[in-house]
Amino acid sequence: LVAYDVTTTALVSSDQTEDVVLLALTDADLSRWGWPLPDDKLARLVEASLELGAKSVGVDIYRDVPVGDGRAELLRALQDPRVVTISKLAGSEGHSIAAPQGVRSGFADVPLDPDGVARRALLLVNTDAGLAMSFPLQLAMHHTGQDALRPVPDKPDVLAFGGTAVPALTPTFGPYQTIDASGYQIMTQHRHALPIAPRVTAEEALSGAALLQDKIVLIGLTSHSVKDYFSTPLNRRTGADFAFGADIHAAVAQQLIDHTRNGLPPLRELSNASESILTLLAACAGAIAAMMLRGTVVAVCVWAAGAFILAVGHAATQQMAIVLPTVPATLAW
């Protein structure tokens, strides 16, 4: 996982998401308006985003109960078919957070690895009420005009986005030994450097100065006083600030849009046999080198050169959306 994080960070683009913009609510906004954000203020932000030409608006703020004035105004804004708001799945303690009735919603839960890093995205979950779709999945489908989930014709258990087949993760995918792969999960392909999505301020949106035409506008927090931030491969190895939850939703939505429109391939792994063969070949190469090289300094230099080649190969194949077992191969070498 560390090798995967290092490679992901090395390959990341300086560009931000093309189709998703974050309407960022800062600590200054919360100091001025209060937290939780009052219904009338949230309604005005949604309406302003739509007036500025947003193709869809995602509200990454729970609104299961009224807050302040303007509940009726907020419900009218959320009932617009272009708007998606968030809910929360029931956790191990059984607690969930529902969206207001009659509005389009998706769950905002982000799976975390055992080391606390967000590398995966949960798209679908079977619940007692039926199949639940995630918040970024709902936004991406609306943005691309995909009105329903579509399986690959010859693989009914694999989702298709446009012409791209995006299979669900297995418990031992790539660098994982075992993960809880319940639901329909995929790897989040972090291809945009932090901050992942371009920002507009609340003032720019309310004054009409923001450029939001044909964009997905995510209304979310960039506040350090309210906990909605995560560790990702991008900041885990660099010491940069955490990624906000809205940024992670932006990354997943943009990835699904790129699967649909641009044919972006999902990350995939080699077969178990191929991984075993690669590790065996590395071990054989190391054994041959050990037989031929008797000098310690030369042997260490050759080992370092081989490890460097394997690391470069790992980066090159991950750029092509293939995850290699680089660490086992390097240890074997």
LOKOLTOR-107917 format. One record per residue (C-alpha): x, y, z; residue in three letters. Coordinates in steps of 0.05 Angstrom, whole numbers, plus 5000, padded with zeros to 4 digits. Layout:
REM residues N
XYZALA
...
This chain:
REM residues 333
500050005000LEU
505850475014VAL
508850324946ALA
502050454914TYR
501451124951ASP
508451334930VAL
507051154857THR
500251494858THR
503352134885THR
508952114833ALA
503952034775LEU
498852554797VAL
497253124750SER
497453854771SER
490753954736ASP
484453974777GLN
477853644760THR
474953884695GLU
467553784706ASP
466853864782VAL
467454524820VAL
467354584896LEU
463155144925LEU
467355174988ALA
464555365055LEU
470355615098THR
471155745172ASP
469856475157ALA
463156295125ASP
461255865185LEU
463156425233SER
458656905195ARG
452656455183TRP
453355945239GLY
453855185240TRP
449854785223PRO
448755225162LEU
441655515165PRO
436655255114ASP
435455925081ASP
442956035068LYS
443755335040LEU
437655424995ALA
440456074968ARG
447155734951LEU
443455184913VAL
439155674876GLU
445056124859ALA
448955534831SER
443155334786LEU
442156054763GLU
449456084743LEU
448455484696GLY
450654894738ALA
448654244704LYS
447753914771SER
448754104844VAL
451053644899GLY
449653844971VAL
454953515014ASP
451653735079ILE
446853305119TYR
439953615125ARG
435653095159ASP
432653605207VAL
430854345199PRO
436154865217VAL
433955575228GLY
429155925180ASP
427655745108GLY
425855005111ARG
420455055057ALA
425155455013GLU
430654935021LEU
426054355005LEU
423854694941ARG
431054784921ALA
432854064937LEU
426953784898GLN
429854064834ASP
431653444791PRO
438653734780ARG
440153714855VAL
442953124895VAL
443853134970THR
447252645018ILE
445052105066SER
449051635111LYS
448650875112LEU
447350515178ALA
454050345210GLY
455749785258SER
452050165313GLU
445850195268GLY
445550955263HIS
443951255195SER
442451955170ILE
436752035120ALA
435752565067ALA
429352975067PRO
423452595036GLN
422052714963GLY
429152934944VAL
434452574903ARG
439952324948SER
445951864952GLY
450051605010PHE
456551975025ALA
460251415062ASP
467651345046VAL
471050665060PRO
477550705098LEU
483250215096ASP
486049935162PRO
491350475162ASP
485951015158GLY
487251215085VAL
481551305035ALA
483650924972ARG
476950614953ARG
470050864932ALA
463550514951LEU
458550584894LEU
452750114911LEU
449949774973VAL
444149304982ASN
439849555040THR
433249345070ASP
429949875027ALA
433249634963GLY
439449824923LEU
442650474948ALA
447250894903MET
452851344926SER
452852104923PHE
458452174870PRO
455351614828LEU
448651984826GLN
452152624805LEU
456352294751ALA
450351924721MET
446252564718HIS
452052944687HIS
453252434632THR
445852294619GLY
446151574642GLN
439151464670ASP
440250764699ALA
445650274720LEU
448049864661ARG
451649194665PRO
456748954615VAL
452748534564PRO
456547884576ASP
458048014650LYS
451748204687PRO
455448294753ASP
460048834723VAL
457849554715LEU
459049924650ALA
460150674646PHE
459550864573GLY
463750334538GLY
468250214598THR
467349594642ALA
468849754715VAL
469049114757PRO
468149114832ALA
474149004877LEU
475648324906THR
478048234978PRO
485248114955THR
485548624898PHE
492548894882GLY
496349094944PRO
490948854992TYR
491548235034GLN
484248245055THR
479048795055ILE
471648835068ASP
469448854995ALA
462048845009SER
457649274964GLY
460449504898TYR
467249824909GLN
472550094861ILE
479350404871MET
479251164872THR
484251354818GLN
487251984848HIS
489652334785ARG
488953054808HIS
493553394858ALA
490853704921LEU
486454104923PRO
482953614877ILE
477154074854ALA
477554814835PRO
474355264887ARG
469255824884VAL
467156204946THR
460156304973ALA
460857054959GLU
462656914885GLU
456656464877ALA
451756934911LEU
454357544873SER
453957184806GLY
461557224795ALA
462856474794ALA
463656094728LEU
459355484737LEU
456355364668GLN
455254614654ASP
459154414716LYS
457653964774ILE
457654434834VAL
459154094900LEU
457054504960ILE
461554265016GLY
466054445074LEU
473254655072THR
473254795146SER
478254535197HIS
473254655254SER
468254145227VAL
470953435216LYS
470053265143ASP
477053105118TYR
480852465102PHE
487752195091SER
488951985018THR
494951714980PRO
496352424957LEU
497652715026ASN
499852095064ARG
506852105033ARG
507752855025THR
505353145091GLY
500453595055ALA
493753795084ASP
488353265088PHE
483253205031ALA
476353465048PHE
470552985039GLY
467753414982ALA
474453344946ASP
474052584950ILE
466952594923HIS
469453054866ALA
475052564850ALA
470251974846VAL
465052344805ALA
470352594756GLN
473151884750GLN
466351594733LEU
465252154682ILE
471951994651ASP
470251254649HIS
463951434611THR
466351974564ARG
473751854554ASN
474351104563GLY
478851174625LEU
480750454643PRO
479750244715PRO
485649994756LEU
486449254747ARG
491048714773GLU
494748124742LEU
492147424752SER
494847044812ASN
498846604765ALA
502047194730SER
503847524797GLU
507046874821SER
510946804756ILE
513447524762LEU
515747404833THR
519046744814LEU
522747074756LEU
525247624802ALA
527747094852ALA
531246704797CYS
534547344771ALA
536947514841GLY
539746814851ALA
543546834785ILE
546347524803ALA
548447264872ALA
552246684840MET
555847134791MET
557447734836LEU
562247604893ARG
563848314913GLY
559248604966THR
559349314939VAL
557949084868VAL
552448624891ALA
549049184931VAL
549549654870CYS
546549124825VAL
540948984875TRP
539449734879ALA
539349794803ALA
534549204798GLY
529949484852ALA
529950154815PHE
528049814750ILE
522349454786LEU
519950114816ALA
520050454749VAL
516349864719GLY
511149924774HIS
510150654759ALA
509750534684ALA
504549974690THR
500450364741GLN
500250934691GLN
497050414645MET
492150234701ALA
495549584720ILE
497749464792VAL
503949014798LEU
506348644861PRO
512649054863THR
514348964936VAL
514148194934PRO
518148194869ALA
523348674898THR
524048254962LEU
524747624919ALA
530147974876TRP
